[in-house]
Each structure stands twice: as structure tokens, then as C-alpha cells.
Amino acid sequence: MAVTPDHKGYWFVASDGGIFAYGYAGFFGSTGGQPLPGAIVGMAATPDGKGYWLVGSDGSVYAFGDAGNFGSMGGAPLNKPIVGLATDPVGGYYEVASDGGIFAFGGAAFHGSTGSLSLNKRLLGITVTDAGGYQIVASDGGLFSFGDASFDGSMGSSPLNRPIVGMA
């Protein structure tokens, strides 16, 4: 799911790339019904809300509306599948893999990753700060901050009844 920058609409994306627009969110196209090398696992809106990106588990990026395609991990060997996508405020986007590998494209700056660490649980999401730092979260609630993103605590060492499934 992605929210429009003015918070007056949102999009849902299905694993085949079908897009469902609500409120003031515009429909700019989809990959629904097309053969894809990997299931769609993430979506991010452009800063003006007039486009969006979809990312597949293989790292392929699909740009719609005014979203530019700045590259992707599609076709490149990955240690683990891609699980999320986030927009960088200066133009570009980040892909995150389930092992915490971070891949920066366009104006997005790389500030580090957990790709070389042994993690307790898989990573599942990424958020980006207004200045371009980022945080990634694992299914056990572990949070990892990079760049100017602050660390204000996590659930990483706490027992959970169920796994974490997302972050905003």
C-alpha cells in the first residue's frame, strides 16, 4: 500500500501488480495480467503523487505516471529476495532484501545495510526520513537505523505473540 503525499488517497497493490486506487489517488497503470519474473512485493508513490513504482521479489522495478526508472536489481544475482521499496526525498528509491541488503537508485544515497550480518529474523520493510536516512525492520521487531534516521527503540529483544508484518 502507498499513500498520496497529500494524504487524500491511497493505492493497494496485488502480488500480480494490479493497482486499486482510492480517494484522490490516480491510476497510472499496472502490471496486472502481465507475466512477471517475481511477485510484486512493494510500492512507493512519487513525491508529487502523480506516479508510483512497484518492485518485484526479483528486484525488478516498474515505473508508472511521472515515476522515473532509475535502475533496479532485476536480473542481478541476489542473496535473498527483495521485500520492500521506499522513495528517497531527493529523487530515487531504495530496495531492501530480506537479509537487509539495501540497494539505492537515482538520487538515493547508500548509508549502510545489514546484508553482511547474521540476523535473528528476516527483514520485511523500509522507511525513509525527510533527509534520506532510512530504517529497516525485521519480523521479530528488530529495527536498524542508517544515515540520519534515529533509533528510538525496537521490539527486537521482546517476546511477541505474532511476528511484525510492516512499518510506516
MDTraj code that builds the backbone (N, CA, C; nanometers):
import mdtraj as md
import numpy as np

residues = "MET ALA VAL THR PRO ASP HIS LYS GLY TYR TRP PHE VAL ALA SER ASP GLY GLY ILE PHE ALA TYR GLY TYR ALA GLY PHE PHE GLY SER THR GLY GLY GLN PRO LEU PRO GLY ALA ILE VAL GLY MET ALA ALA THR PRO ASP GLY LYS GLY TYR TRP LEU VAL GLY SER ASP GLY SER VAL TYR ALA PHE GLY ASP ALA GLY ASN PHE GLY SER MET GLY GLY ALA PRO LEU ASN LYS PRO ILE VAL GLY LEU ALA THR ASP PRO VAL GLY GLY TYR TYR GLU VAL ALA SER ASP GLY GLY ILE PHE ALA PHE GLY GLY ALA ALA PHE HIS GLY SER THR GLY SER LEU SER LEU ASN LYS ARG LEU LEU GLY ILE THR VAL THR ASP ALA GLY GLY TYR GLN ILE VAL ALA SER ASP GLY GLY LEU PHE SER PHE GLY ASP ALA SER PHE ASP GLY SER MET GLY SER SER PRO LEU ASN ARG PRO ILE VAL GLY MET ALA".split()
xyz = np.array([
    [0.0837, -0.1184, 0.0000],
    [0.0000, 0.0000, 0.0000],
    [0.0877, 0.1240, 0.0000],
    [0.0445, 0.2272, -0.0640],
    [0.1121, 0.3568, -0.0613],
    [0.0069, 0.4658, -0.0456],
    [0.0452, 0.5733, 0.0209],
    [-0.0432, 0.6869, 0.0464],
    [0.0009, 0.8037, -0.0403],
    [-0.0943, 0.8834, -0.0901],
    [-0.0592, 1.0027, -0.1663],
    [0.0096, 1.1024, -0.0737],
    [0.0995, 1.1849, -0.1271],
    [0.1701, 1.2811, -0.0421],
    [0.0783, 1.3772, 0.0334],
    [-0.0386, 1.4080, -0.0222],
    [-0.1317, 1.4974, 0.0475],
    [-0.2241, 1.4229, 0.1439],
    [-0.2066, 1.2925, 0.1554],
    [-0.2844, 1.2062, 0.2454],
    [-0.4343, 1.2049, 0.2133],
    [-0.4690, 1.2321, 0.0876],
    [-0.6088, 1.2326, 0.0469],
    [-0.6444, 1.1127, -0.0402],
    [-0.5559, 1.0166, -0.0488],
    [-0.5825, 0.8970, -0.1267],
    [-0.4763, 0.7926, -0.1013],
    [-0.5000, 0.6734, -0.1558],
    [-0.4042, 0.5647, -0.1396],
    [-0.4245, 0.4617, -0.2489],
    [-0.3217, 0.3777, -0.2635],
    [-0.3236, 0.2693, -0.3597],
    [-0.3003, 0.1382, -0.2869],
    [-0.3676, 0.0350, -0.3304],
    [-0.3352, -0.1020, -0.2918],
    [-0.2698, -0.1654, -0.4137],
    [-0.1742, -0.2540, -0.3901],
    [-0.1132, -0.3282, -0.4998],
    [-0.1237, -0.4764, -0.4675],
    [-0.1615, -0.5547, -0.5665],
    [-0.1701, -0.7001, -0.5520],
    [-0.0376, -0.7627, -0.5950],
    [-0.0177, -0.8885, -0.5614],
    [0.1089, -0.9546, -0.5930],
    [0.1333, -0.9688, -0.7434],
    [0.0288, -0.9569, -0.8258],
    [0.0491, -0.9583, -0.9711],
    [0.0704, -0.8171, -1.0264],
    [0.0686, -0.7152, -0.9381],
    [0.0878, -0.5774, -0.9809],
    [-0.0402, -0.5051, -1.0149],
    [-0.1551, -0.5663, -0.9894],
    [-0.2821, -0.4968, -1.0077],
    [-0.2911, -0.3814, -0.9092],
    [-0.3361, -0.2648, -0.9553],
    [-0.3436, -0.1441, -0.8729],
    [-0.4891, -0.1084, -0.8482],
    [-0.5177, -0.0715, -0.7234],
    [-0.6512, -0.0293, -0.6816],
    [-0.6367, 0.1077, -0.6172],
    [-0.6906, 0.2112, -0.6827],
    [-0.6745, 0.3496, -0.6379],
    [-0.8008, 0.3970, -0.5650],
    [-0.7793, 0.4685, -0.4533],
    [-0.8899, 0.5188, -0.3716],
    [-0.8678, 0.6664, -0.3400],
    [-0.9779, 0.7381, -0.3153],
    [-0.9689, 0.8809, -0.2843],
    [-0.9150, 0.9575, -0.4036],
    [-0.8170, 1.0447, -0.3774],
    [-0.7587, 1.1257, -0.4838],
    [-0.6372, 1.0609, -0.5497],
    [-0.6125, 0.9363, -0.5202],
    [-0.5015, 0.8653, -0.5844],
    [-0.5385, 0.8341, -0.7290],
    [-0.4511, 0.8682, -0.8208],
    [-0.4759, 0.8417, -0.9621],
    [-0.4267, 0.7030, -1.0028],
    [-0.4891, 0.6509, -1.1071],
    [-0.4443, 0.5244, -1.1645],
    [-0.3540, 0.5562, -1.2826],
    [-0.2302, 0.5071, -1.2800],
    [-0.1328, 0.5377, -1.3841],
    [-0.0848, 0.4145, -1.4589],
    [-0.1430, 0.2996, -1.4305],
    [-0.1043, 0.1767, -1.4966],
    [-0.0697, 0.0697, -1.3952],
    [-0.0505, -0.0515, -1.4455],
    [-0.0208, -0.1642, -1.3570],
    [0.0501, -0.2735, -1.4362],
    [0.0941, -0.3756, -1.3652],
    [0.1496, -0.4938, -1.4299],
    [0.0512, -0.6103, -1.4207],
    [-0.0690, -0.5844, -1.3723],
    [-0.1705, -0.6891, -1.3609],
    [-0.1926, -0.7589, -1.4937],
    [-0.1916, -0.8909, -1.4935],
    [-0.2142, -0.9684, -1.6147],
    [-0.0898, -0.9895, -1.6995],
    [0.0239, -0.9302, -1.6621],
    [0.1479, -0.9495, -1.7376],
    [0.2340, -1.0557, -1.6686],
    [0.3058, -1.1350, -1.7450],
    [0.3982, -1.2299, -1.6811],
    [0.5136, -1.1539, -1.6170],
    [0.5440, -1.1854, -1.4915],
    [0.6495, -1.1172, -1.4169],
    [0.7527, -1.2183, -1.3686],
    [0.8794, -1.1778, -1.3584],
    [0.9816, -1.2697, -1.3084],
    [0.9735, -1.2939, -1.1577],
    [0.9035, -1.2067, -1.0858],
    [0.8860, -1.2224, -0.9415],
    [0.7598, -1.1519, -0.8980],
    [0.6971, -1.2005, -0.7921],
    [0.5749, -1.1377, -0.7404],
    [0.6036, -0.9949, -0.6963],
    [0.5066, -0.9066, -0.7131],
    [0.5190, -0.7692, -0.6643],
    [0.5125, -0.7729, -0.5119],
    [0.6108, -0.7075, -0.4474],
    [0.6203, -0.7107, -0.3014],
    [0.6209, -0.5721, -0.2379],
    [0.6232, -0.4664, -0.3194],
    [0.6270, -0.3322, -0.2628],
    [0.5846, -0.2273, -0.3612],
    [0.5517, -0.1097, -0.3049],
    [0.5044, 0.0029, -0.3839],
    [0.5437, 0.1305, -0.3138],
    [0.5741, 0.2355, -0.3899],
    [0.6029, 0.3672, -0.3334],
    [0.5521, 0.4732, -0.4294],
    [0.4983, 0.5817, -0.3744],
    [0.4483, 0.6937, -0.4536],
    [0.5606, 0.7917, -0.4842],
    [0.5497, 0.8617, -0.5967],
    [0.6432, 0.9699, -0.6268],
    [0.6150, 1.0855, -0.5311],
    [0.7118, 1.1766, -0.5131],
    [0.6910, 1.2874, -0.4193],
    [0.5695, 1.3746, -0.4490],
    [0.5298, 1.3863, -0.5769],
    [0.4125, 1.4678, -0.6091],
    [0.2838, 1.3859, -0.6189],
    [0.2921, 1.2539, -0.6045],
    [0.1736, 1.1691, -0.6093],
    [0.1194, 1.1447, -0.7481],
    [0.1929, 1.1829, -0.8504],
    [0.1459, 1.1663, -0.9878],
    [0.2085, 1.0449, -1.0553],
    [0.2547, 0.9536, -0.9737],
    [0.3129, 0.8308, -1.0239],
    [0.3500, 0.7403, -0.9085],
    [0.3958, 0.6205, -0.9434],
    [0.4379, 0.5247, -0.8414],
    [0.5300, 0.4210, -0.9029],
    [0.6019, 0.3547, -0.8119],
    [0.6887, 0.2443, -0.8502],
    [0.6367, 0.1175, -0.7857],
    [0.6536, 0.0064, -0.8556],
    [0.6292, -0.1260, -0.7997],
    [0.7618, -0.2002, -0.8028],
    [0.7839, -0.2883, -0.7055],
    [0.9058, -0.3681, -0.7052],
    [0.8685, -0.5145, -0.6905],
    [0.9371, -0.5987, -0.7667],
    [0.9164, -0.7426, -0.7586],
    [1.0180, -0.8083, -0.6672],
    [0.9885, -0.9287, -0.6241],
    [1.0786, -1.0019, -0.5355],
    [1.2147, -1.0287, -0.5996],
    [1.2211, -1.0237, -0.7315],
    [1.3482, -1.0416, -0.8027],
    [1.4260, -0.9110, -0.8149],
    [1.3684, -0.7986, -0.7681],
    [1.4332, -0.6684, -0.7746],
    [1.3942, -0.5831, -0.8928],
    [1.3089, -0.6332, -0.9822],
    [1.2636, -0.5532, -1.0961],
    [1.1779, -0.4373, -1.0474],
    [1.1959, -0.3195, -1.1073],
    [1.1164, -0.2013, -1.0746],
    [1.0330, -0.1640, -1.1963],
    [0.9071, -0.1301, -1.1709],
    [0.8130, -0.0894, -1.2757],
    [0.7647, 0.0504, -1.2413],
    [0.7872, 0.1467, -1.3324],
    [0.7546, 0.2866, -1.3092],
    [0.6291, 0.3254, -1.3867],
    [0.5414, 0.4019, -1.3200],
    [0.4159, 0.4461, -1.3807],
    [0.3940, 0.5942, -1.3512],
    [0.3179, 0.6610, -1.4402],
    [0.2935, 0.8041, -1.4233],
    [0.4238, 0.8797, -1.4415],
    [0.4518, 0.9757, -1.3513],
    [0.5748, 1.0541, -1.3637],
    [0.6940, 0.9901, -1.2925],
    [0.6806, 0.8653, -1.2509],
    [0.7912, 0.7947, -1.1851],
    [0.8989, 0.7611, -1.2876],
    [1.0214, 0.7998, -1.2591],
    [1.1328, 0.7645, -1.3465],
    [1.1896, 0.6294, -1.3073],
    [1.2409, 0.5569, -1.4045],
    [1.3064, 0.4303, -1.3725],
    [1.4555, 0.4570, -1.3614],
    [1.5092, 0.4463, -1.2391],
    [1.6489, 0.4770, -1.2115],
    [1.7356, 0.3524, -1.2025],
    [1.6797, 0.2397, -1.2399],
    [1.7525, 0.1144, -1.2330],
    [1.6882, 0.0206, -1.1333],
    [1.7408, -0.1007, -1.1261],
    [1.6845, -0.2000, -1.0350],
    [1.7823, -0.3151, -1.0185],
    [1.7473, -0.4052, -0.9309],
    [1.8247, -0.5276, -0.9123],
    [1.7702, -0.6407, -0.9989],
    [1.6681, -0.6143, -1.0782],
    [1.6111, -0.7150, -1.1666],
    [1.7177, -0.7749, -1.2568],
    [1.7275, -0.9051, -1.2605],
    [1.8254, -0.9741, -1.3422],
    [1.9615, -0.9913, -1.2757],
    [1.9829, -0.9250, -1.1632],
    [2.1106, -0.9382, -1.0910],
    [2.0986, -1.0499, -0.9872],
    [2.2076, -1.1186, -0.9584],
    [2.2002, -1.2219, -0.8542],
    [2.1801, -1.1582, -0.7165],
    [2.0845, -1.2100, -0.6421],
    [2.0549, -1.1615, -0.5069],
    [2.0774, -1.2746, -0.4077],
    [2.1279, -1.2430, -0.2891],
    [2.1408, -1.3431, -0.1834],
    [2.0041, -1.3826, -0.1293],
    [1.9152, -1.2856, -0.1176],
    [1.7793, -1.3070, -0.0680],
    [1.6845, -1.2210, -0.1506],
    [1.5554, -1.2538, -0.1536],
    [1.4610, -1.1765, -0.2343],
    [1.4376, -1.0353, -0.1794],
    [1.3983, -0.9476, -0.2685],
    [1.3580, -0.8121, -0.2314],
    [1.2224, -0.8211, -0.1607],
    [1.2062, -0.7395, -0.0554],
    [1.0818, -0.7417, 0.0224],
    [1.0163, -0.6050, 0.0353],
    [1.0841, -0.4974, -0.0070],
    [1.0247, -0.3655, 0.0090],
    [1.0917, -0.2599, -0.0761],
    [1.0234, -0.1450, -0.0847],
    [1.0652, -0.0313, -0.1659],
    [1.0252, 0.0953, -0.0929],
    [1.1089, 0.1983, -0.0973],
    [1.0754, 0.3284, -0.0385],
    [1.1327, 0.4390, -0.1251],
    [1.0629, 0.5512, -0.1308],
    [1.1041, 0.6673, -0.2094],
    [1.2040, 0.7515, -0.1323],
    [1.3078, 0.7982, -0.2007],
    [1.4022, 0.8922, -0.1410],
    [1.3532, 1.0343, -0.1693],
    [1.3656, 1.1277, -0.0733],
    [1.3125, 1.2631, -0.0936],
    [1.3841, 1.3446, -0.2006],
    [1.5073, 1.3111, -0.2366],
    [1.5785, 1.3889, -0.3378],
    [1.5669, 1.3282, -0.4770],
    [1.4901, 1.2240, -0.4901],
    [1.4701, 1.1605, -0.6195],
    [1.5401, 1.0270, -0.6255],
    [1.4647, 0.9248, -0.6418],
    [1.5175, 0.7903, -0.6446],
    [1.4432, 0.7023, -0.5464],
    [1.4969, 0.5843, -0.5226],
    [1.4304, 0.4893, -0.4339],
    [1.5301, 0.3879, -0.3813],
    [1.4869, 0.3188, -0.2770],
    [1.5639, 0.2123, -0.2154],
    [1.4869, 0.0817, -0.2286],
    [1.5598, -0.0258, -0.2544],
    [1.5062, -0.1611, -0.2437],
    [1.5710, -0.2241, -0.1215],
    [1.4965, -0.3054, -0.0468],
    [1.5521, -0.3789, 0.0661],
    [1.5235, -0.5269, 0.0460],
    [1.6248, -0.6092, 0.0715],
    [1.6109, -0.7545, 0.0622],
    [1.5844, -0.8121, 0.2008],
    [1.5380, -0.9356, 0.2059],
    [1.5016, -0.9970, 0.3340],
    [1.6220, -1.0185, 0.4258],
    [1.7448, -1.0141, 0.3723],
    [1.8636, -1.0231, 0.4576],
    [1.9130, -0.8852, 0.5003],
    [1.8414, -0.7791, 0.4624],
    [1.8793, -0.6432, 0.4980],
    [1.9700, -0.5755, 0.3986],
    [1.9935, -0.6392, 0.2848],
    [2.0688, -0.5732, 0.1787],
    [1.9912, -0.4518, 0.1293],
    [2.0587, -0.3393, 0.1141],
    [1.9975, -0.2146, 0.0669],
    [2.0556, -0.1819, -0.0694],
    [1.9699, -0.1452, -0.1619],
    [2.0114, -0.1086, -0.2963],
    [1.9513, 0.0279, -0.3276],
    [2.0376, 0.1288, -0.3512],
    [1.9954, 0.2672, -0.3726],
    [2.0042, 0.3024, -0.5205],
    [1.9017, 0.3712, -0.5718],
    [1.8949, 0.4092, -0.7131],
    [1.8536, 0.5547, -0.7264],
    [1.8942, 0.6172, -0.8373],
    [1.8627, 0.7585, -0.8592],
    [1.9401, 0.8441, -0.7605],
    [1.8752, 0.9414, -0.6987],
    [1.9400, 1.0295, -0.6014],
    [1.9523, 0.9706, -0.4628],
    [1.9030, 0.8489, -0.4428],
    [1.9086, 0.7855, -0.3108],
    [2.0532, 0.7542, -0.2737],
    [2.0911, 0.7853, -0.1496],
    [2.2279, 0.7609, -0.1010],
    [2.2323, 0.6360, -0.0139],
    [2.3345, 0.5560, -0.0336],
    [2.3543, 0.4361, 0.0475],
    [2.4209, 0.4755, 0.1788],
    [2.3598, 0.4358, 0.2916],
    [2.4131, 0.4669, 0.4244],
    [2.4507, 0.3421, 0.5027],
    [2.4430, 0.2273, 0.4425],
    [2.4754, 0.1029, 0.5104],
    [2.3610, 0.0039, 0.5012],
    [2.3871, -0.1187, 0.5497],
    [2.2860, -0.2237, 0.5449],
    [2.3194, -0.3297, 0.6491],
    [2.2324, -0.4271, 0.6613],
    [2.2580, -0.5424, 0.7470],
    [2.2848, -0.6662, 0.6622],
    [2.3092, -0.6475, 0.5341],
    [2.3291, -0.7590, 0.4422],
    [2.4401, -0.8546, 0.4817],
    [2.5425, -0.8061, 0.5529],
    [2.6537, -0.8931, 0.5916],
    [2.6415, -0.9443, 0.7351],
    [2.5335, -0.9081, 0.8051],
    [2.5149, -0.9510, 0.9440],
    [2.4311, -1.0780, 0.9518],
    [2.4490, -1.1522, 1.0569],
    [2.3636, -1.2680, 1.0845],
    [2.2452, -1.2181, 1.1662],
    [2.1270, -1.2218, 1.1084],
    [2.0070, -1.1682, 1.1733],
    [1.9245, -1.2802, 1.2352],
    [1.8509, -1.2470, 1.3409],
    [1.7625, -1.3447, 1.4044],
    [1.6431, -1.3779, 1.3147],
    [1.5871, -1.2775, 1.2493],
    [1.4697, -1.2947, 1.1629],
    [1.4891, -1.2131, 1.0362],
    [1.4084, -1.2439, 0.9367],
    [1.4201, -1.1758, 0.8079],
    [1.3691, -1.0320, 0.8158],
    [1.4266, -0.9459, 0.7316],
    [1.3808, -0.8083, 0.7189],
    [1.2549, -0.8062, 0.6344],
    [1.1701, -0.7050, 0.6567],
    [1.0454, -0.7017, 0.5812],
    [1.0013, -0.5646, 0.5368],
    [1.0674, -0.4573, 0.5777],
    [1.0215, -0.3259, 0.5356],
    [1.1260, -0.2185, 0.5548],
    [1.1015, -0.1048, 0.4893],
    [1.1916, 0.0099, 0.4941],
    [1.1096, 0.1380, 0.4960],
    [1.1563, 0.2369, 0.5735],
    [1.1028, 0.3726, 0.5689],
    [1.2199, 0.4677, 0.5500],
    [1.1916, 0.5857, 0.4944],
    [1.2950, 0.6838, 0.4651],
    [1.2615, 0.8145, 0.5358],
    [1.3639, 0.8814, 0.5911],
    [1.3451, 1.0111, 0.6562],
    [1.3356, 1.1214, 0.5514],
    [1.2995, 1.2411, 0.5956],
    [1.2920, 1.3555, 0.5051],
    [1.4277, 1.3929, 0.4466],
    [1.5360, 1.3568, 0.5152],
    [1.6704, 1.3882, 0.4674],
    [1.7368, 1.2712, 0.3956],
    [1.6694, 1.1573, 0.3859],
    [1.7227, 1.0451, 0.3091],
    [1.7867, 0.9339, 0.3893],
    [1.7866, 0.9416, 0.5227],
    [1.8283, 0.8263, 0.6018],
    [1.7188, 0.7213, 0.5941],
    [1.7431, 0.6036, 0.6486],
    [1.6394, 0.5013, 0.6420],
    [1.6469, 0.4079, 0.7610],
    [1.5339, 0.3419, 0.7849],
    [1.5219, 0.2397, 0.8878],
    [1.4647, 0.1152, 0.8228],
    [1.5142, -0.0012, 0.8677],
    [1.4591, -0.1273, 0.8205],
    [1.4164, -0.2080, 0.9429],
    [1.3126, -0.2889, 0.9261],
    [1.2564, -0.3640, 1.0383],
    [1.2514, -0.5121, 1.0038],
    [1.2747, -0.5942, 1.1062],
    [1.2690, -0.7393, 1.0922],
    [1.1386, -0.7913, 1.1521],
    [1.1050, -0.9157, 1.1185],
    [0.9786, -0.9738, 1.1659],
    [0.9755, -0.9941, 1.3172],
    [1.0931, -0.9927, 1.3836],
    [1.0947, -1.0015, 1.5302],
    [1.0890, -0.8639, 1.5951],
    [1.0735, -0.7579, 1.5166],
    [1.0653, -0.6215, 1.5677],
    [1.1985, -0.5525, 1.5805],
    [1.3072, -0.6192, 1.5397],
    [1.4377, -0.5542, 1.5391],
    [1.4375, -0.4394, 1.4401],
    [1.4924, -0.3249, 1.4802],
    [1.4954, -0.2056, 1.3959],
    [1.6400, -0.1634, 1.3763],
    [1.6742, -0.1286, 1.2535],
    [1.8095, -0.0878, 1.2201],
    [1.8019, 0.0471, 1.1511],
    [1.8759, 0.1451, 1.2027],
    [1.8714, 0.2832, 1.1525],
    [2.0020, 0.3188, 1.0833],
    [1.9921, 0.3928, 0.9728],
    [2.1080, 0.4325, 0.8934],
    [2.0945, 0.5786, 0.8519],
    [2.2093, 0.6442, 0.8289],
    [2.2077, 0.7851, 0.7919],
    [2.1561, 0.8672, 0.9081],
    [2.0659, 0.9617, 0.8816],
    [2.0142, 1.0470, 0.9885],
    [1.8934, 0.9872, 1.0609],
    [1.8562, 0.8659, 1.0281],
    [1.7395, 0.8028, 1.0929],
    [1.7739, 0.7711, 1.2387],
    [1.6896, 0.8168, 1.3287],
    [1.7158, 0.7933, 1.4711],
    [1.6694, 0.6542, 1.5121],
    [1.7308, 0.6051, 1.6184],
    [1.6869, 0.4795, 1.6787],
    [1.6185, 0.5154, 1.8100],
    [1.4888, 0.4918, 1.8169],
    [1.4111, 0.5259, 1.9357],
    [1.3616, 0.4017, 2.0079],
    [1.4190, 0.2875, 1.9774],
    [1.3804, 0.1629, 2.0407],
    [1.3216, 0.0652, 1.9407],
    [1.3081, -0.0599, 1.9846],
    [1.2501, -0.1622, 1.8986],
    [1.1936, -0.2735, 1.9853],
    [1.1340, -0.3697, 1.9222],
    [1.0810, -0.4879, 1.9904],
    [1.1736, -0.6076, 1.9698],
    [1.2926, -0.5853, 1.9189],
    [1.3843, -0.6916, 1.8813],
    [1.4153, -0.7936, 1.9887],
    [1.4233, -0.7535, 2.1127],
    [1.4557, -0.8487, 2.2198],
    [1.3350, -0.8820, 2.3063],
    [1.2172, -0.8416, 2.2631],
    [1.0943, -0.8650, 2.3395],
    [1.0159, -0.9815, 2.2815],
    [0.9548, -1.0622, 2.3675],
    [0.8704, -1.1700, 2.3141],
    [0.7443, -1.1112, 2.2494],
    [0.7106, -1.1615, 2.1322],
    [0.5914, -1.1161, 2.0592],
    [0.4944, -1.2329, 2.0454],
    [0.3658, -1.2033, 2.0511],
    [0.2652, -1.3070, 2.0251],
    [0.2639, -1.3481, 1.8786],
    [0.2885, -1.2529, 1.7901],
    [0.2904, -1.2773, 1.6456],
    [0.4011, -1.1921, 1.5830],
    [0.4505, -1.2315, 1.4658],
    [0.5576, -1.1543, 1.4020],
    [0.5106, -1.0158, 1.3555],
    [0.6041, -0.9229, 1.3473],
    [0.5791, -0.7929, 1.2866],
    [0.5627, -0.8155, 1.1363],
    [0.4703, -0.7413, 1.0728],
    [0.4462, -0.7600, 0.9291],
    [0.4668, -0.6340, 0.8469],
    [0.4882, -0.5181, 0.9108],
    [0.5072, -0.3957, 0.8342],
    [0.5497, -0.2812, 0.9222],
    [0.5819, -0.1692, 0.8570],
    [0.6185, -0.0464, 0.9293],
    [0.5781, 0.0731, 0.8469],
    [0.5595, 0.1865, 0.9144],
    [0.5249, 0.3118, 0.8454],
    [0.6016, 0.4255, 0.9092],
])
top = md.Topology()
chain = top.add_chain()
for i, resn in enumerate(residues, 1):
    res = top.add_residue(resn, chain, resSeq=i)
    for name in ("N", "CA", "C"):
        top.add_atom(name, md.element.get_by_symbol(name[0]), res)
traj = md.Trajectory(xyz[None], top)
